[in-house]
């Protein structure tokens, strides 16, 4: 299925937004670093509970 959508299988190089390699969040196919996730997490539907 990943090959049908043009994505590679396995580990990716870095964040898809800024390219940073540390602090990666790969769950649910996000492939974002934690800093970018904090910036756009609310825009893509995540809620902060605490």
Buried (B, 14 or more C-beta within 10 A) or exposed (E): EEEEEEEEEEEBEBBBBEEBEEEBBEEEEBBBBBEBBEEEBEEEEEEEEE
